[in-house]
Amino acid sequence: MRPLVYWCRWHEAKLRLHGRSETAVWGELAFPDGNRPFHFDLQSWLLTIGQGEETRRVRLDEMGVEKGD
């Protein structure tokens, strides 16, 4: 979960967890301009932000930096 915590620090987002399983965590990311739901895969470090047409997916490295696929 460390990459997600770092990513939140770099993007000035507060992490609000709503649930956790062995493979993922989910909840809300609280940004200064509003909250967005998220899902983070703990094995692939794939972060999914938003839902519907406004969904954004980014893969993170160990320091929370977005990697190009």
Secondary structure, 3 states (H helix, E strand, C coil): CHHHHHHHHHCCCEEEEEEECCCEEEEEEEECCEEEEEEEECCCCEEEECCHHHCEEEEECCCCCEECC
